[in-house]
Amino acid sequence: MASSTHSMIFATGEPAYAVGHDGTIVAWNAAATRVFGYPRSQAVGSKCWDLLQGQDAFGNQYCSERCPLREMASQHKAVNRCRMSFRTADAQLRAFTVTTLVLFDTHDATLIHMCREETTVTREATAPEESAESRRGSGHDILTPREHEVLNHLSDGHTTREIATLLSISVPTVRNHIEHILRKLHAHSRLEAVAVSRKLGID
């Protein structure tokens, strides 16, 4: 099953690579070579954070030995899409939307990252990261007024049930709002959503 899944994914034109439970790249397709610039012989066997040096939207190193995506996979949790910037062979940082598939029928959970390049301007890998202040202009328009209320209560440390009581809405409705917040902020947890909102200046 795992091998056929790999074949289906790596036969597509989408840049894709697979990592094992320890972050070692175990598969690398032709589209990844074309887009990232690294030949398969160089990529396979490398640690993903050494080769691609993935960063989040704010320039923080995201790929690491304690990768949150691998941690979620190890707990058999679904991994949401996220936005990341990877270093290419020509020392550019290029932005991608990353969709992750988790294969549980292997000896250790294997993650397959399919990367769709975003239409953003590339920058030198060594260039200073754009300040958070310069990105705050549209931050307040991301969430609805109700989602702002829910996010503020999350920031105050309230539970789902407490938020439901405070806003006089049902618990499932609160959960739906939180799910929308996580998706819009490309966050994997409530804590990360609060941190991202603060960096974007969303009150």
C-alpha positions, 0 to 999 in steps of 0.5 A: 500500500505504501509503495503504491501511494508513493508512486501515485504521489510522485508521478504527479507534477506537484513538487513532493518529498517524503520524510521518515519519523526522524526527519530524514528525506526518504523520497524525492520526486522529479518536480521537487528537483525542478523546483527546489534545484536539489538532485534526488541523490543530494536530497534523499538521506538528508535531514529536511531541516538541513536541506530546505531550512523551512521557515514560517510566515514570520521567518522563524525556523519551522523545520527542526528536529522537533517538527510539529508536523511529525509530532502530530503524525506520531500521535495519529493526528491529521495535519492541516495545510500550512504556508512555509518558505524553503531554501532552494539550491540557488539560495532563494527563499520561495513560499509554498502551501504545503499539504501533508499526507501521513502514511500509517501503514509503514513501520514508522509514520511517513509524511509526504509533503506536497508543495504548491508554490505561491505567487510571491516574490522570492528573496535572498535566503540571507535577506532580513525578514520583513517586519511584522509591523509591515504586514499588519495592514490586512491582519484585522480583515482576516477574521470575522467579528465573532471569530475575533471575540472567540480568539480574544477569549482563547487568548485569555485562556478560556476553555471551549465551554467557557467561551460558549457560556460567555458568548451565549452560543453552543459548544459546537459553534465555538468549535467551528469558530476555532476551526475557522480561526486555525485555518485562516491563521494557518495554525496547528493549535489554539496556542499557535493561533494566539501567537500568530494573531499577536504577531499580525496585530490582531486584537 
